[in-house]
């Protein structure tokens, strides 16, 4: 395959040129739908954002250490900047307190810093503007009564890994793609 580094203006040729028979795009909904609208007759494949959920059911009590390890990786790997990042975690009420407490401790213990250092797990977000956006969403959740179990602090483009409990489904942090180091946890019956 080929990699062609270019600015968005140059990439527009891939969208509009009729010699290309397929346009495949992974990214934000705003950009993806705009590309589709301008693609003409070619086929279009879009992978637009994500807001992945994981469910921990009542019969998984014997595997909590493993589950927490996988949830940390799924939610915070690449500082959560992945379209398949785990954003919402639903835990059966019978295991909720144990998973919540273990997960909060594990997330709070993640090493933040320079991604060139081998033991760093959480590096900076892609830009300070994106970190500010997510910081605002966290503040909105807190103002709406959510409990910030850990994290939420920002310094420049670095946002501490954040775990939130009690964020209502209408909040941005719940219903939009966070694309950063934030996950929500809720019990279910």
Secondary structure, DSSP 8 states (H G I E B T S, - for coil): -------HHHHHHHHH-TT--EEEEEE-HHHHHHHHHHSTTSEEEEEE---EEEEE-GGGGGGHHHHHHHHHHHHHGGGG-STT-EEEEEEEHHHHHHHHHHHHHHHHTS-BS-TTSTT--B---S-HHHHHHHHHHHHHHHHTT-EEEE---EETTEE--EEEES--TTSHHHHS---SSEEEEEEE-
